[in-house]
């Protein structure tokens, strides 16, 4: 495995820069439910744009009760202060 990684210039991801395996199925389930199943377009580029907008909303805007009614960004900024 290591020789394959070095010959392809690949690096193994660490838990610091990737989605936890515990949260991945939940996130992708939400994407399918909230975006994919209701999406009525036929252009993959438009879907990709909509998916990027959804991910931005999910990471920066959505309100979570578990985060004291804050968005993830607001919560992180409040914890850092």
C-alpha positions as CSV (number, residue, x, y, z in Angstrom):
1,X,0.0,0.0,0.0
2,X,2.8,2.4,0.9
3,X,4.5,1.9,-2.5
4,X,1.3,2.6,-4.3
5,X,0.8,5.7,-2.3
6,X,4.3,7.0,-3.0
7,X,4.2,6.1,-6.7
8,X,0.9,8.0,-7.1
9,X,2.0,10.8,-4.8
10,X,-1.0,10.1,-2.5
11,X,-1.2,10.9,1.2
12,X,-3.4,9.2,3.7
13,X,-6.0,11.5,5.2
14,X,-6.1,12.0,8.9
15,X,-9.1,12.5,11.1
16,X,-8.3,16.3,11.2
17,X,-9.1,16.9,7.5
18,X,-11.9,14.5,6.7
19,X,-15.5,13.8,7.7
20,X,-15.8,11.4,10.6
21,X,-17.1,8.0,9.3
22,X,-19.9,8.3,12.0
23,X,-21.3,11.5,10.4
24,X,-20.8,10.7,6.7
25,X,-23.9,8.4,6.2
26,X,-26.1,10.9,8.0
27,X,-24.9,13.9,5.9
28,X,-25.3,12.0,2.6
29,X,-28.7,10.8,3.6
30,X,-29.7,14.5,4.3
31,X,-28.3,15.5,0.9
32,X,-30.3,12.8,-0.9
33,X,-33.5,13.7,1.0
34,X,-33.2,17.5,0.9
35,X,-31.6,18.0,-2.5
36,X,-31.3,15.0,-4.8
37,X,-34.8,13.5,-4.6
38,X,-36.5,16.8,-5.3
39,X,-34.1,18.0,-7.9
40,X,-35.8,18.2,-11.3
41,X,-32.9,19.3,-13.6
42,X,-31.0,17.3,-16.2
43,X,-27.8,19.2,-16.3
44,X,-25.0,17.7,-14.1
45,X,-23.2,21.1,-13.9
46,X,-26.3,22.8,-12.4
47,X,-26.7,19.9,-9.9
48,X,-23.0,20.4,-8.9
49,X,-23.6,24.1,-8.4
50,X,-26.7,23.4,-6.3
51,X,-24.8,20.8,-4.3
52,X,-22.0,23.3,-3.6
53,X,-24.7,25.8,-2.4
54,X,-26.2,23.2,-0.2
55,X,-22.9,22.3,1.4
56,X,-22.1,25.9,2.0
57,X,-25.6,26.4,3.6
58,X,-25.1,23.2,5.7
59,X,-21.6,24.3,6.9
60,X,-22.3,28.0,7.5
61,X,-26.0,28.9,7.8
62,X,-28.2,26.2,9.1
63,X,-29.4,26.5,12.7
64,X,-28.8,23.5,15.0
65,X,-30.5,23.1,18.4
66,X,-27.5,21.1,19.6
67,X,-25.4,24.1,19.0
68,X,-27.5,26.4,21.2
69,X,-29.6,27.6,18.2
70,X,-26.5,28.8,16.3
71,X,-25.2,28.0,12.9
72,X,-22.0,25.9,13.0
73,X,-19.9,28.9,12.1
74,X,-21.5,31.1,14.8
75,X,-21.0,28.3,17.4
76,X,-17.3,27.9,16.5
77,X,-16.7,31.6,16.7
78,X,-18.5,31.8,20.0
79,X,-16.4,29.0,21.4
80,X,-13.2,30.5,20.2
81,X,-13.9,33.9,21.9
